[in-house]
């Protein structure tokens, strides 16, 4: 590579890392959104249930 191997391979490595990051980031965001939605759903269900009445 005429002395440019370090530059070329580091560019390939950084590009690959960026592509992997772009693939993982949306999945992590989706998981966080689903987790928050489930927590809100559980909180809503608990709020809607009537309190038990003692007779």
Secondary structure, 3 states (H helix, E strand, C coil): CCCCHHHHHHHHHHHHHHHHHHHHHHHHHHHHHHHHHHHHHHHHHHHHCCCCCCC
